[in-house]
């Protein structure tokens, strides 16, 4: 091949030392670029199809000084580790998610925390939970349901025997336990029997009417 003509303004181009094997062709470059694009779009799919990593379960050890106790509440057994100083009221509300039993005075003076232990009404704020491992405990949640009210619950609704409602669960639990007790038939007898349950709204006349109506159904 004849040398280039200097008159045509062309300069000699240096010959590359790279071998043809080391050169990247346009087709090869585009092929690699396409493969990289496919990998980038496929990575979320591959990640989604990958098996999930099992979640780490942190088992919190029971508090120091706690003791095991099994309680039967509303017909269901619950195995717990409790501080022996835990009241039955706090156990129901904080450990078993049964908030229907209310904390009022926390000194056994208002009756808002009334539950049944072996059919007898008890102020749960004055009783330790660990004392009741052999007992049958009933709370307002175990008395009836919105679709199937206990007769005493239905009577409270019928006679509008509540206002704010905070004391109502304790009132109802006391009233139900009152029925088998040796209480006289008069309104004054009912007032005396319900003496430990305080209604700060003052709905006592309607509460008495509801209790008496339910007692007559028995």
Secondary structure, DSSP 8 states (H G I E B T S, - for coil): -----GGGT----------GGG---HHHHHHHHHHHHHHHHHHHHHHHHS-------------TTEEEEEEEETTEEEEEEEETT-BHHHIIIIIS--TTS--SSSSSSS-TTEEEETTEEEEGGGSBGGGGTTSEEE-GGGT-BTTB--HHHHHHHHTT--SS-TTHHHHHHHHHHHTTS---SSHHHHHHHTTT---TT--HHHHHHHHHHHHHH-
